Amino acid sequence: MRPTHIERYLITVRDGQWFGWSDSKNKIYANLIVHDGGSKPSEADCTNGLKALQDAWDLENDSYKSKRRAAFDSIQEQLDQLYWDKKNGTNKWVEAIDKVKSDNPKP
């Protein structure tokens, strides 16, 4: 799932249970506490780190969509394929769609 909280960034900073929350029901930067004696990342570091994780996730999870869009025939061509499949009792349209999807699978 797409990272939505700074906690996802924090687990990439150091190993182990190095951080926690002074209020576990309100996990905001102001409630972030450090358990291991190390330094607390800045709020900007957390925000930017989360944004970088989100950007990487978006890129990875959108790449198959972009590839599929580029590989599919135009809607007009697909409609023509459907017409001729119906007329000739063939499955060329389904085969073409299946090929694009198998060549560009969802992650």
Biopython code that builds the backbone (N, CA, C, O; Angstrom):
import numpy as np
from Bio.PDB.StructureBuilder import StructureBuilder

atoms = [
    (1, "MET", "N", (0.836, -1.187, 0.000)),
    (1, "MET", "CA", (0.000, 0.000, 0.000)),
    (1, "MET", "C", (0.878, 1.246, 0.000)),
    (1, "MET", "O", (2.012, 1.226, 0.478)),
    (2, "ARG", "N", (0.340, 2.313, -0.536)),
    (2, "ARG", "CA", (1.062, 3.578, -0.618)),
    (2, "ARG", "C", (1.327, 4.123, 0.783)),
    (2, "ARG", "O", (0.415, 4.180, 1.607)),
    (3, "PRO", "N", (2.572, 4.526, 1.058)),
    (3, "PRO", "CA", (2.882, 5.094, 2.380)),
    (3, "PRO", "C", (2.081, 6.379, 2.620)),
    (3, "PRO", "O", (2.017, 7.255, 1.758)),
    (4, "THR", "N", (1.475, 6.474, 3.803)),
    (4, "THR", "CA", (0.647, 7.654, 4.102)),
    (4, "THR", "C", (1.004, 8.319, 5.430)),
    (4, "THR", "O", (0.383, 9.312, 5.809)),
    (5, "HIS", "N", (1.987, 7.789, 6.132)),
    (5, "HIS", "CA", (2.302, 8.323, 7.463)),
    (5, "HIS", "C", (3.813, 8.363, 7.663)),
    (5, "HIS", "O", (4.536, 7.526, 7.122)),
    (6, "ILE", "N", (4.288, 9.331, 8.436)),
    (6, "ILE", "CA", (5.736, 9.464, 8.656)),
    (6, "ILE", "C", (6.343, 8.228, 9.315)),
    (6, "ILE", "O", (7.553, 8.015, 9.240)),
    (7, "GLU", "N", (5.528, 7.433, 9.944)),
    (7, "GLU", "CA", (6.017, 6.205, 10.564)),
    (7, "GLU", "C", (6.676, 5.292, 9.525)),
    (7, "GLU", "O", (7.655, 4.610, 9.827)),
    (8, "ARG", "N", (6.138, 5.281, 8.302)),
    (8, "ARG", "CA", (6.732, 4.480, 7.224)),
    (8, "ARG", "C", (8.136, 4.973, 6.888)),
    (8, "ARG", "O", (9.011, 4.171, 6.561)),
    (9, "TYR", "N", (8.355, 6.272, 6.964)),
    (9, "TYR", "CA", (9.699, 6.817, 6.748)),
    (9, "TYR", "C", (10.601, 6.478, 7.935)),
    (9, "TYR", "O", (11.746, 6.066, 7.749)),
    (10, "LEU", "N", (10.096, 6.648, 9.130)),
    (10, "LEU", "CA", (10.916, 6.459, 10.335)),
    (10, "LEU", "C", (11.505, 5.054, 10.420)),
    (10, "LEU", "O", (12.627, 4.887, 10.897)),
    (11, "ILE", "N", (10.775, 4.050, 9.970)),
    (11, "ILE", "CA", (11.304, 2.683, 10.041)),
    (11, "ILE", "C", (12.471, 2.465, 9.082)),
    (11, "ILE", "O", (13.179, 1.462, 9.180)),
    (12, "THR", "N", (12.674, 3.402, 8.154)),
    (12, "THR", "CA", (13.808, 3.294, 7.225)),
    (12, "THR", "C", (15.051, 4.010, 7.749)),
    (12, "THR", "O", (16.139, 3.845, 7.198)),
    (13, "VAL", "N", (14.897, 4.799, 8.802)),
    (13, "VAL", "CA", (15.997, 5.624, 9.302)),
    (13, "VAL", "C", (17.021, 4.807, 10.072)),
    (13, "VAL", "O", (18.222, 4.906, 9.818)),
    (14, "ARG", "N", (16.548, 3.999, 11.012)),
    (14, "ARG", "CA", (17.429, 3.160, 11.830)),
    (14, "ARG", "C", (16.743, 1.824, 12.091)),
    (14, "ARG", "O", (15.525, 1.696, 11.967)),
    (15, "ASP", "N", (17.550, 0.839, 12.453)),
    (15, "ASP", "CA", (17.019, -0.479, 12.779)),
    (15, "ASP", "C", (16.474, -0.505, 14.199)),
    (15, "ASP", "O", (16.857, 0.302, 15.046)),
    (16, "GLY", "N", (15.590, -1.432, 14.434)),
    (16, "GLY", "CA", (15.083, -1.661, 15.786)),
    (16, "GLY", "C", (13.958, -0.714, 16.169)),
    (16, "GLY", "O", (13.509, 0.113, 15.376)),
    (17, "GLN", "N", (13.529, -0.863, 17.388)),
    (17, "GLN", "CA", (12.442, -0.055, 17.941)),
    (17, "GLN", "C", (13.022, 1.215, 18.539)),
    (17, "GLN", "O", (13.014, 1.391, 19.757)),
    (18, "TRP", "N", (13.518, 2.090, 17.700)),
    (18, "TRP", "CA", (14.220, 3.283, 18.177)),
    (18, "TRP", "C", (13.310, 4.465, 18.454)),
    (18, "TRP", "O", (13.721, 5.429, 19.100)),
    (19, "PHE", "N", (12.074, 4.400, 17.970)),
    (19, "PHE", "CA", (11.160, 5.528, 18.182)),
    (19, "PHE", "C", (9.818, 5.033, 18.703)),
    (19, "PHE", "O", (9.493, 3.848, 18.632)),
    (20, "GLY", "N", (9.062, 5.970, 19.222)),
    (20, "GLY", "CA", (7.712, 5.685, 19.692)),
    (20, "GLY", "C", (6.923, 6.980, 19.711)),
    (20, "GLY", "O", (7.340, 7.991, 19.146)),
    (21, "TRP", "N", (5.791, 6.930, 20.362)),
    (21, "TRP", "CA", (4.897, 8.090, 20.394)),
    (21, "TRP", "C", (4.483, 8.371, 21.832)),
    (21, "TRP", "O", (4.154, 7.449, 22.578)),
    (22, "SER", "N", (4.498, 9.633, 22.219)),
    (22, "SER", "CA", (4.045, 9.987, 23.561)),
    (22, "SER", "C", (2.537, 9.805, 23.683)),
    (22, "SER", "O", (2.023, 9.623, 24.786)),
    (23, "ASP", "N", (1.836, 9.853, 22.578)),
    (23, "ASP", "CA", (0.396, 9.580, 22.531)),
    (23, "ASP", "C", (0.164, 8.651, 21.338)),
    (23, "ASP", "O", (0.130, 9.108, 20.196)),
    (24, "SER", "N", (0.006, 7.366, 21.592)),
    (24, "SER", "CA", (-0.104, 6.378, 20.515)),
    (24, "SER", "C", (-1.387, 6.527, 19.692)),
    (24, "SER", "O", (-1.501, 5.946, 18.613)),
    (25, "LYS", "N", (-2.338, 7.292, 20.193)),
    (25, "LYS", "CA", (-3.567, 7.526, 19.432)),
    (25, "LYS", "C", (-3.477, 8.784, 18.583)),
    (25, "LYS", "O", (-4.389, 9.089, 17.814)),
    (26, "ASN", "N", (-2.377, 9.511, 18.724)),
    (26, "ASN", "CA", (-2.186, 10.756, 17.978)),
    (26, "ASN", "C", (-0.739, 10.788, 17.481)),
    (26, "ASN", "O", (0.099, 11.517, 18.010)),
    (27, "LYS", "N", (-0.470, 9.990, 16.464)),
    (27, "LYS", "CA", (0.892, 9.823, 15.956)),
    (27, "LYS", "C", (1.252, 10.963, 15.008)),
    (27, "LYS", "O", (1.210, 10.825, 13.785)),
    (28, "ILE", "N", (1.608, 12.096, 15.618)),
    (28, "ILE", "CA", (2.060, 13.249, 14.859)),
    (28, "ILE", "C", (3.498, 13.553, 15.265)),
    (28, "ILE", "O", (3.977, 13.066, 16.289)),
    (29, "TYR", "N", (4.174, 14.354, 14.467)),
    (29, "TYR", "CA", (5.582, 14.634, 14.721)),
    (29, "TYR", "C", (5.810, 15.161, 16.143)),
    (29, "TYR", "O", (6.781, 14.778, 16.795)),
    (30, "ALA", "N", (4.932, 16.023, 16.618)),
    (30, "ALA", "CA", (5.090, 16.607, 17.958)),
    (30, "ALA", "C", (5.111, 15.534, 19.044)),
    (30, "ALA", "O", (5.681, 15.757, 20.112)),
    (31, "ASN", "N", (4.505, 14.382, 18.796)),
    (31, "ASN", "CA", (4.450, 13.296, 19.771)),
    (31, "ASN", "C", (5.519, 12.230, 19.541)),
    (31, "ASN", "O", (5.523, 11.210, 20.230)),
    (32, "LEU", "N", (6.424, 12.445, 18.589)),
    (32, "LEU", "CA", (7.492, 11.491, 18.300)),
    (32, "LEU", "C", (8.549, 11.537, 19.402)),
    (32, "LEU", "O", (9.037, 12.610, 19.756)),
    (33, "ILE", "N", (8.898, 10.370, 19.942)),
    (33, "ILE", "CA", (9.961, 10.282, 20.936)),
    (33, "ILE", "C", (11.005, 9.270, 20.477)),
    (33, "ILE", "O", (10.702, 8.311, 19.766)),
    (34, "VAL", "N", (12.247, 9.513, 20.908)),
    (34, "VAL", "CA", (13.370, 8.652, 20.530)),
    (34, "VAL", "C", (13.771, 7.825, 21.739)),
    (34, "VAL", "O", (13.984, 8.371, 22.822)),
    (35, "HIS", "N", (13.876, 6.501, 21.564)),
    (35, "HIS", "CA", (14.191, 5.587, 22.662)),
    (35, "HIS", "C", (15.668, 5.208, 22.742)),
    (35, "HIS", "O", (16.139, 4.806, 23.805)),
    (36, "ASP", "N", (16.405, 5.330, 21.639)),
    (36, "ASP", "CA", (17.756, 4.770, 21.613)),
    (36, "ASP", "C", (18.873, 5.775, 21.885)),
    (36, "ASP", "O", (20.047, 5.440, 21.730)),
    (37, "GLY", "N", (18.534, 6.992, 22.284)),
    (37, "GLY", "CA", (19.552, 7.993, 22.563)),
    (37, "GLY", "C", (20.074, 8.702, 21.333)),
    (37, "GLY", "O", (20.881, 9.624, 21.441)),
    (38, "GLY", "N", (19.623, 8.282, 20.169)),
    (38, "GLY", "CA", (20.035, 8.935, 18.924)),
    (38, "GLY", "C", (19.286, 10.245, 18.737)),
    (38, "GLY", "O", (18.449, 10.632, 19.552)),
    (39, "SER", "N", (19.611, 10.909, 17.648)),
    (39, "SER", "CA", (18.965, 12.196, 17.390)),
    (39, "SER", "C", (17.598, 11.987, 16.731)),
    (39, "SER", "O", (17.361, 11.009, 16.021)),
    (40, "LYS", "N", (16.735, 12.926, 16.994)),
    (40, "LYS", "CA", (15.396, 12.915, 16.418)),
    (40, "LYS", "C", (15.477, 13.582, 15.044)),
    (40, "LYS", "O", (15.984, 14.699, 14.933)),
    (41, "PRO", "N", (14.986, 12.916, 14.000)),
    (41, "PRO", "CA", (14.986, 13.559, 12.687)),
    (41, "PRO", "C", (14.106, 14.812, 12.726)),
    (41, "PRO", "O", (13.149, 14.885, 13.498)),
    (42, "SER", "N", (14.432, 15.772, 11.906)),
    (42, "SER", "CA", (13.618, 16.985, 11.870)),
    (42, "SER", "C", (12.260, 16.680, 11.247)),
    (42, "SER", "O", (12.085, 15.674, 10.560)),
    (43, "GLU", "N", (11.320, 17.556, 11.497)),
    (43, "GLU", "CA", (9.994, 17.379, 10.902)),
    (43, "GLU", "C", (10.098, 17.430, 9.374)),
    (43, "GLU", "O", (9.398, 16.696, 8.677)),
    (44, "ALA", "N", (10.978, 18.304, 8.856)),
    (44, "ALA", "CA", (11.180, 18.395, 7.408)),
    (44, "ALA", "C", (11.755, 17.087, 6.859)),
    (44, "ALA", "O", (11.359, 16.630, 5.787)),
    (45, "ASP", "N", (12.704, 16.480, 7.611)),
    (45, "ASP", "CA", (13.249, 15.192, 7.179)),
    (45, "ASP", "C", (12.138, 14.149, 7.067)),
    (45, "ASP", "O", (12.091, 13.382, 6.106)),
    (46, "CYS", "N", (11.255, 14.129, 8.046)),
    (46, "CYS", "CA", (10.158, 13.157, 8.045)),
    (46, "CYS", "C", (9.193, 13.414, 6.894)),
    (46, "CYS", "O", (8.784, 12.486, 6.196)),
    (47, "THR", "N", (8.838, 14.666, 6.705)),
    (47, "THR", "CA", (7.921, 15.020, 5.622)),
    (47, "THR", "C", (8.531, 14.714, 4.258)),
    (47, "THR", "O", (7.879, 14.131, 3.392)),
    (48, "ASN", "N", (9.799, 15.114, 4.077)),
    (48, "ASN", "CA", (10.475, 14.868, 2.797)),
    (48, "ASN", "C", (10.722, 13.380, 2.572)),
    (48, "ASN", "O", (10.615, 12.892, 1.448)),
    (49, "GLY", "N", (11.053, 12.663, 3.642)),
    (49, "GLY", "CA", (11.265, 11.225, 3.530)),
    (49, "GLY", "C", (10.002, 10.493, 3.136)),
    (49, "GLY", "O", (10.034, 9.595, 2.295)),
    (50, "LEU", "N", (8.881, 10.878, 3.745)),
    (50, "LEU", "CA", (7.595, 10.274, 3.385)),
    (50, "LEU", "C", (7.257, 10.600, 1.933)),
    (50, "LEU", "O", (6.791, 9.731, 1.196)),
    (51, "LYS", "N", (7.484, 11.832, 1.523)),
    (51, "LYS", "CA", (7.208, 12.237, 0.135)),
    (51, "LYS", "C", (8.047, 11.418, -0.839)),
    (51, "LYS", "O", (7.547, 11.006, -1.886)),
    (52, "ALA", "N", (9.312, 11.176, -0.513)),
    (52, "ALA", "CA", (10.177, 10.377, -1.383)),
    (52, "ALA", "C", (9.658, 8.941, -1.494)),
    (52, "ALA", "O", (9.665, 8.358, -2.578)),
    (53, "LEU", "N", (9.211, 8.375, -0.375)),
    (53, "LEU", "CA", (8.634, 7.026, -0.406)),
    (53, "LEU", "C", (7.371, 6.990, -1.262)),
    (53, "LEU", "O", (7.155, 6.049, -2.026)),
    (54, "GLN", "N", (6.541, 8.023, -1.125)),
    (54, "GLN", "CA", (5.312, 8.090, -1.914)),
    (54, "GLN", "C", (5.623, 8.228, -3.404)),
    (54, "GLN", "O", (4.997, 7.575, -4.239)),
    (55, "ASP", "N", (6.594, 9.083, -3.728)),
    (55, "ASP", "CA", (6.966, 9.266, -5.135)),
    (55, "ASP", "C", (7.490, 7.968, -5.737)),
    (55, "ASP", "O", (7.152, 7.624, -6.869)),
    (56, "ALA", "N", (8.316, 7.248, -4.981)),
    (56, "ALA", "CA", (8.857, 5.973, -5.459)),
    (56, "ALA", "C", (7.732, 4.959, -5.645)),
    (56, "ALA", "O", (7.714, 4.224, -6.632)),
    (57, "TRP", "N", (6.807, 4.920, -4.708)),
    (57, "TRP", "CA", (5.671, 3.994, -4.806)),
    (57, "TRP", "C", (4.821, 4.340, -6.030)),
    (57, "TRP", "O", (4.429, 3.458, -6.794)),
    (58, "ASP", "N", (4.539, 5.642, -6.207)),
    (58, "ASP", "CA", (3.725, 6.074, -7.340)),
    (58, "ASP", "C", (4.387, 5.706, -8.664)),
    (58, "ASP", "O", (3.725, 5.232, -9.587)),
    (59, "LEU", "N", (5.685, 5.924, -8.748)),
    (59, "LEU", "CA", (6.410, 5.607, -9.978)),
    (59, "LEU", "C", (6.361, 4.111, -10.270)),
    (59, "LEU", "O", (6.102, 3.698, -11.401)),
    (60, "GLU", "N", (6.611, 3.312, -9.249)),
    (60, "GLU", "CA", (6.616, 1.855, -9.423)),
    (60, "GLU", "C", (5.241, 1.328, -9.774)),
    (60, "GLU", "O", (5.106, 0.430, -10.605)),
    (61, "ASN", "N", (4.228, 1.880, -9.146)),
    (61, "ASN", "CA", (2.886, 1.358, -9.345)),
    (61, "ASN", "C", (2.152, 1.988, -10.513)),
    (61, "ASN", "O", (1.083, 1.513, -10.895)),
    (62, "ASP", "N", (2.698, 3.041, -11.084)),
    (62, "ASP", "CA", (2.086, 3.632, -12.266)),
    (62, "ASP", "C", (2.763, 3.161, -13.543)),
    (62, "ASP", "O", (2.210, 3.317, -14.632)),
    (63, "SER", "N", (3.941, 2.594, -13.422)),
    (63, "SER", "CA", (4.688, 2.247, -14.622)),
    (63, "SER", "C", (3.938, 1.229, -15.476)),
    (63, "SER", "O", (3.941, 1.343, -16.702)),
    (64, "TYR", "N", (3.303, 0.249, -14.865)),
    (64, "TYR", "CA", (2.569, -0.734, -15.662)),
    (64, "TYR", "C", (1.388, -0.076, -16.370)),
    (64, "TYR", "O", (1.043, -0.465, -17.486)),
    (65, "LYS", "N", (0.772, 0.908, -15.740)),
    (65, "LYS", "CA", (-0.360, 1.597, -16.361)),
    (65, "LYS", "C", (0.094, 2.380, -17.589)),
    (65, "LYS", "O", (-0.559, 2.363, -18.632)),
    (66, "SER", "N", (1.214, 3.059, -17.445)),
    (66, "SER", "CA", (1.741, 3.826, -18.580)),
    (66, "SER", "C", (2.097, 2.908, -19.735)),
    (66, "SER", "O", (1.806, 3.215, -20.891)),
    (67, "LYS", "N", (2.725, 1.784, -19.425)),
    (67, "LYS", "CA", (3.092, 0.828, -20.468)),
    (67, "LYS", "C", (1.851, 0.258, -21.147)),
    (67, "LYS", "O", (1.829, 0.082, -22.365)),
    (68, "ARG", "N", (0.828, -0.027, -20.362)),
    (68, "ARG", "CA", (-0.410, -0.559, -20.952)),
    (68, "ARG", "C", (-1.063, 0.475, -21.859)),
    (68, "ARG", "O", (-1.496, 0.154, -22.966)),
    (69, "ARG", "N", (-1.132, 1.719, -21.384)),
    (69, "ARG", "CA", (-1.750, 2.765, -22.206)),
    (69, "ARG", "C", (-1.052, 2.884, -23.554)),
    (69, "ARG", "O", (-1.697, 3.037, -24.592)),
    (70, "ALA", "N", (0.271, 2.812, -23.522)),
    (70, "ALA", "CA", (1.033, 2.933, -24.764)),
    (70, "ALA", "C", (0.837, 1.709, -25.666)),
    (70, "ALA", "O", (0.887, 1.830, -26.890)),
    (71, "ALA", "N", (0.616, 0.538, -25.073)),
    (71, "ALA", "CA", (0.526, -0.699, -25.853)),
    (71, "ALA", "C", (-0.872, -0.964, -26.419)),
    (71, "ALA", "O", (-0.996, -1.620, -27.454)),
    (72, "PHE", "N", (-1.915, -0.474, -25.768)),
    (72, "PHE", "CA", (-3.271, -0.718, -26.265)),
    (72, "PHE", "C", (-3.498, -0.004, -27.593)),
    (72, "PHE", "O", (-2.993, 1.096, -27.815)),
    (73, "ASP", "N", (-4.259, -0.641, -28.465)),
    (73, "ASP", "CA", (-4.714, 0.026, -29.686)),
    (73, "ASP", "C", (-5.667, 1.144, -29.299)),
    (73, "ASP", "O", (-6.178, 1.172, -28.180)),
    (74, "SER", "N", (-5.906, 2.064, -30.223)),
    (74, "SER", "CA", (-6.866, 3.138, -29.957)),
    (74, "SER", "C", (-8.259, 2.534, -29.745)),
    (74, "SER", "O", (-8.529, 1.402, -30.146)),
    (75, "ILE", "N", (-9.117, 3.299, -29.120)),
    (75, "ILE", "CA", (-10.495, 2.846, -28.887)),
    (75, "ILE", "C", (-11.177, 2.540, -30.222)),
    (75, "ILE", "O", (-11.904, 1.553, -30.338)),
    (76, "GLN", "N", (-10.944, 3.380, -31.222)),
    (76, "GLN", "CA", (-11.559, 3.151, -32.538)),
    (76, "GLN", "C", (-11.112, 1.803, -33.116)),
    (76, "GLN", "O", (-11.925, 1.050, -33.652)),
    (77, "GLU", "N", (-9.824, 1.512, -33.003)),
    (77, "GLU", "CA", (-9.316, 0.235, -33.503)),
    (77, "GLU", "C", (-9.878, -0.942, -32.709)),
    (77, "GLU", "O", (-10.202, -1.985, -33.277)),
    (78, "GLN", "N", (-9.992, -0.767, -31.395)),
    (78, "GLN", "CA", (-10.550, -1.843, -30.580)),
    (78, "GLN", "C", (-12.017, -2.106, -30.929)),
    (78, "GLN", "O", (-12.456, -3.254, -30.993)),
    (79, "LEU", "N", (-12.763, -1.031, -31.153)),
    (79, "LEU", "CA", (-14.172, -1.211, -31.541)),
    (79, "LEU", "C", (-14.273, -1.924, -32.884)),
    (79, "LEU", "O", (-15.154, -2.759, -33.085)),
    (80, "ASP", "N", (-13.374, -1.594, -33.797)),
    (80, "ASP", "CA", (-13.363, -2.275, -35.086)),
    (80, "ASP", "C", (-13.033, -3.760, -34.898)),
    (80, "ASP", "O", (-13.645, -4.622, -35.528)),
    (81, "GLN", "N", (-12.063, -4.048, -34.029)),
    (81, "GLN", "CA", (-11.728, -5.446, -33.741)),
    (81, "GLN", "C", (-12.938, -6.181, -33.159)),
    (81, "GLN", "O", (-13.236, -7.307, -33.554)),
    (82, "LEU", "N", (-13.620, -5.544, -32.231)),
    (82, "LEU", "CA", (-14.809, -6.165, -31.626)),
    (82, "LEU", "C", (-15.882, -6.449, -32.689)),
    (82, "LEU", "O", (-16.494, -7.516, -32.703)),
    (83, "TYR", "N", (-16.089, -5.484, -33.561)),
    (83, "TYR", "CA", (-17.079, -5.678, -34.627)),
    (83, "TYR", "C", (-16.727, -6.907, -35.469)),
    (83, "TYR", "O", (-17.571, -7.769, -35.714)),
    (84, "TRP", "N", (-15.457, -6.973, -35.910)),
    (84, "TRP", "CA", (-15.067, -8.081, -36.782)),
    (84, "TRP", "C", (-15.015, -9.408, -36.028)),
    (84, "TRP", "O", (-15.278, -10.461, -36.610)),
    (85, "ASP", "N", (-14.679, -9.366, -34.741)),
    (85, "ASP", "CA", (-14.746, -10.599, -33.937)),
    (85, "ASP", "C", (-16.186, -11.119, -33.882)),
    (85, "ASP", "O", (-16.431, -12.313, -34.052)),
    (86, "LYS", "N", (-17.113, -10.223, -33.646)),
    (86, "LYS", "CA", (-18.531, -10.614, -33.575)),
    (86, "LYS", "C", (-19.000, -11.143, -34.941)),
    (86, "LYS", "O", (-19.699, -12.153, -35.021)),
    (87, "LYS", "N", (-18.610, -10.456, -35.986)),
    (87, "LYS", "CA", (-19.022, -10.822, -37.343)),
    (87, "LYS", "C", (-18.420, -12.167, -37.781)),
    (87, "LYS", "O", (-19.078, -12.968, -38.444)),
    (88, "ASN", "N", (-17.144, -12.396, -37.393)),
    (88, "ASN", "CA", (-16.434, -13.592, -37.858)),
    (88, "ASN", "C", (-16.354, -14.712, -36.828)),
    (88, "ASN", "O", (-15.818, -15.783, -37.113)),
    (89, "GLY", "N", (-16.891, -14.466, -35.618)),
    (89, "GLY", "CA", (-16.825, -15.490, -34.575)),
    (89, "GLY", "C", (-15.406, -15.730, -34.067)),
    (89, "GLY", "O", (-15.053, -16.854, -33.709)),
    (90, "THR", "N", (-14.589, -14.669, -34.037)),
    (90, "THR", "CA", (-13.202, -14.792, -33.578)),
    (90, "THR", "C", (-13.029, -14.106, -32.223)),
    (90, "THR", "O", (-13.964, -13.500, -31.700)),
    (91, "ASN", "N", (-11.821, -14.211, -31.662)),
    (91, "ASN", "CA", (-11.504, -13.627, -30.350)),
    (91, "ASN", "C", (-10.244, -12.774, -30.403)),
    (91, "ASN", "O", (-9.515, -12.697, -29.414)),
    (92, "LYS", "N", (-9.977, -12.140, -31.521)),
    (92, "LYS", "CA", (-8.728, -11.393, -31.689)),
    (92, "LYS", "C", (-8.615, -10.230, -30.696)),
    (92, "LYS", "O", (-7.530, -9.942, -30.190)),
    (93, "TRP", "N", (-9.746, -9.565, -30.423)),
    (93, "TRP", "CA", (-9.706, -8.447, -29.480)),
    (93, "TRP", "C", (-9.303, -8.927, -28.086)),
    (93, "TRP", "O", (-8.419, -8.339, -27.463)),
    (94, "VAL", "N", (-9.940, -9.982, -27.595)),
    (94, "VAL", "CA", (-9.619, -10.529, -26.272)),
    (94, "VAL", "C", (-8.158, -10.962, -26.220)),
    (94, "VAL", "O", (-7.473, -10.712, -25.228)),
    (95, "GLU", "N", (-7.685, -11.598, -27.260)),
    (95, "GLU", "CA", (-6.286, -12.043, -27.308)),
    (95, "GLU", "C", (-5.332, -10.851, -27.256)),
    (95, "GLU", "O", (-4.305, -10.907, -26.579)),
    (96, "ALA", "N", (-5.668, -9.769, -27.969)),
    (96, "ALA", "CA", (-4.815, -8.577, -27.967)),
    (96, "ALA", "C", (-4.786, -7.934, -26.576)),
    (96, "ALA", "O", (-3.724, -7.538, -26.096)),
    (97, "ILE", "N", (-5.946, -7.833, -25.937)),
    (97, "ILE", "CA", (-6.019, -7.256, -24.591)),
    (97, "ILE", "C", (-5.257, -8.135, -23.608)),
    (97, "ILE", "O", (-4.487, -7.626, -22.794)),
    (98, "ASP", "N", (-5.460, -9.426, -23.672)),
    (98, "ASP", "CA", (-4.749, -10.358, -22.785)),
    (98, "ASP", "C", (-3.238, -10.230, -22.942)),
    (98, "ASP", "O", (-2.505, -10.281, -21.954)),
    (99, "LYS", "N", (-2.769, -10.064, -24.174)),
    (99, "LYS", "CA", (-1.342, -9.950, -24.416)),
    (99, "LYS", "C", (-0.774, -8.685, -23.772)),
    (99, "LYS", "O", (0.274, -8.732, -23.128)),
    (100, "VAL", "N", (-1.462, -7.560, -23.944)),
    (100, "VAL", "CA", (-0.999, -6.309, -23.332)),
    (100, "VAL", "C", (-0.943, -6.467, -21.815)),
    (100, "VAL", "O", (0.029, -6.051, -21.184)),
    (101, "LYS", "N", (-1.966, -7.057, -21.235)),
    (101, "LYS", "CA", (-2.007, -7.221, -19.782)),
    (101, "LYS", "C", (-0.958, -8.202, -19.289)),
    (101, "LYS", "O", (-0.368, -7.985, -18.231)),
    (102, "SER", "N", (-0.711, -9.274, -20.026)),
    (102, "SER", "CA", (0.308, -10.228, -19.578)),
    (102, "SER", "C", (1.727, -9.680, -19.787)),
    (102, "SER", "O", (2.639, -9.997, -19.023)),
    (103, "ASP", "N", (1.902, -8.859, -20.827)),
    (103, "ASP", "CA", (3.219, -8.242, -21.060)),
    (103, "ASP", "C", (3.502, -7.127, -20.048)),
    (103, "ASP", "O", (4.662, -6.797, -19.805)),
    (104, "ASN", "N", (2.461, -6.549, -19.462)),
    (104, "ASN", "CA", (2.594, -5.437, -18.522)),
    (104, "ASN", "C", (1.757, -5.712, -17.273)),
    (104, "ASN", "O", (0.754, -5.034, -17.048)),
    (105, "PRO", "N", (2.155, -6.704, -16.451)),
    (105, "PRO", "CA", (1.319, -7.101, -15.306)),
    (105, "PRO", "C", (1.299, -6.051, -14.197)),
    (105, "PRO", "O", (2.200, -5.222, -14.068)),
    (106, "LYS", "N", (0.250, -6.123, -13.417)),
    (106, "LYS", "CA", (0.174, -5.276, -12.211)),
    (106, "LYS", "C", (1.240, -5.758, -11.236)),
    (106, "LYS", "O", (1.528, -6.952, -11.161)),
    (107, "PRO", "N", (1.825, -4.821, -10.487)),
    (107, "PRO", "CA", (2.843, -5.251, -9.491)),
    (107, "PRO", "C", (2.225, -6.069, -8.370)),
    (107, "PRO", "O", (2.932, -6.504, -7.461)),
]
sb = StructureBuilder()
sb.init_structure("model")
sb.init_model(0)
sb.init_chain("A")
sb.init_seg("    ")
for serial, (resi, resn, name, xyz) in enumerate(atoms, 1):
    if name == "N":
        sb.init_residue(resn, " ", resi, " ")
    sb.init_atom(name, np.array(xyz, "f"), 0.0, 1.0, " ", f" {name:<3s}", serial, name[0])
structure = sb.get_structure()
